[in-house]
Amino acid sequence: MTNLPEIQLLRIGFPTHVNKGEITFNRPSDRRLNFTIPIKQISLFDYQTDKLKQGDWEVQVTWTDGMQEYYLEGKLIIM
């Protein structure tokens, strides 16, 4: 039996079709770590959290389905 590394993902499922948008990761304790990922033509977004520094993050998601704009935000703690 081999020990495979555990993969941890942030998964966001969209309730509407995504025409275009962006996902912003904000690090309250160090704004220099903030970054934004553009998204388009998806219904499910996966991001490997091993790329994020441990601690608290704020995640903000904005998108449009071509007719209406949407916004979602939440907190994420990486341990």
N, C-alpha and C positions, 0 to 999 in steps of 0.2 A: 504494500500500500504506500503510495507516495503522498507526501504532504503538499498539496497545491495551495498557493496563496489564496486567501479569502478575498473575493472582490466585493467591494461595497459600492452600491450605486444609489444615486438620487434619481428617482424615476418620477416624471411628471406626465400624467395623462391628461390630454386636453379634451374638454367636453364638446368643443366645436372644431371644425376644420381650421387649421392654422394656415393662413395665406402668408403672413410674415410677422415677425416680432423679435423679442430679445429677452434673454434671461440674464439678470445682473446679480452677481455675488458680491455682497458688501461685508467687509470685516470691520465692525465697529471699533475695535481696539487698534487697528492699523489700516487706515484708508488706502495706503500704498498697495495693499493686496487686492483691492477691488478690481473686478473685471466683468466684462459683458460678452455674452455669446449670442450672435444673431441666429435666428431660427426661421425656417420657412418650409412650407409644404410637409409638415409632420403632424402626427396625432399622438406620438409618444416620444418623450425626450429622456435619454439616459445619460448620466454623467458620473464617471468614476470619482468617488470622493477621496481616494488616496492622493489626489492631486491638491487637496485642500489642507491648509495648515490646521492643526488641532485647535479647537475652541469654538466660539460662537460666530455664526454667520447669519446674515439676513439675505433672503433670496426674494427678488422681485421679478415677476414675469409680466410682460405686456405682449399682447398679440391682437391681430385682427383676422377676421374671417372674410374680409373684403367688404363687409357691410357694417360691422359694429366692432368697436374696440373693447378689449378686456384687460383687466388688471388683477393680479393675484400676488400676495406676499406671504411669507412665512419665515420662521426661524429654523435654523439647522445647527445642531451641535455635533462637531466632529471630535471623537474621542480616540 
